[in-house]
Amino acid sequence: MLTIRKSQLEAFGEVARRSFEDKMLDHLAGFSPPLVKAAGEAQLRKSIHLGVTRAGRYGLTHQGPVRLYLELMLLFGAHFDTDPQYPWAARILLEPGPVSQQQRAEWLFEKTLEHQARAVGPQDDYASCVRRAIRFLTEMSLATLTDENFLPDMLRELKKADSPRFVHVGIEGVEALIRRGLEAARSQQLSSVRGMALTFMLMWVFGHGCLEDPLQPWIAQALGDTATSEPEDRASLLKTRTFAWLEQLLAHHAEGARS
């Protein structure tokens, strides 16, 4: 009688996991080439591993639903499932009752299309999205923000700078994101008004978990730079790294368009 040891079963599982990772590497490289090129294979593998784990918490284990979950991580950030900008994602993933994986995936896909149409608009190619992020980060008026009234000040400026998305996300979701941005900024010694605003804006552009997103490694690297300790200096470094990253994404997009 053939006996398969536990170590052999684990080895088979590891082979299957690695095979799936390799498939997803190829797929995601085609899904978002500039982001994948900028982040690199090692960070993409970390993102895939994280995504498979997080998808599994919601009972998503089949290849199709997990692939969609990973795609949404690239679109909305690694922690889109708990992001107040996308409450519909949490509702679908946590929908009680006997809902199949395929049904949840179909609902997620439909709501993603709706979000993109209402919050982003028809010009949703990758380069346009990056340029819109640069424009948003550049044009947001920080001079009018105050420490005492940061939340209402930021609400006012955000509504002017990104009105369609502001309206689609809704005041409740925006306020929740601003509060998370404030907490994160203070924990990262970015307690100046400029630092708090930039932290929130990064969450608005890259998702509320961007400070620890494996596909945005430059953020953690900038925050971990021990050469700067003053809040204003840290904010300046983070802003410089942000624009360098966005320009890198545009460069990779242009390179792909030429090839």
Buried (B, 14 or more C-beta within 10 A) or exposed (E): EEEEEEEEEEEEEEEEEEEBBEEBBEEBBEBBBBBBBBBEEEBBBBBBBBBBEBBEEBEBEEEEBBBBBBBBBBBBBBBBBBBBBBBBBBEBBEEEEEEEBEEBBBBBBEBBEEBBEEBBEEEEEBBBBBBBBBEBBEEBEBEEBEEEEBBEBBBBBBBEBBEEBBEBBEEEBBBBBBBBBBEBBBEBBBBBBBBBBBBBBBBBBBBBBBBBBBBBBBBBEBBEEEEBEEBBBBBBBBBEBBEEBBEBBBEBBEEEEEE
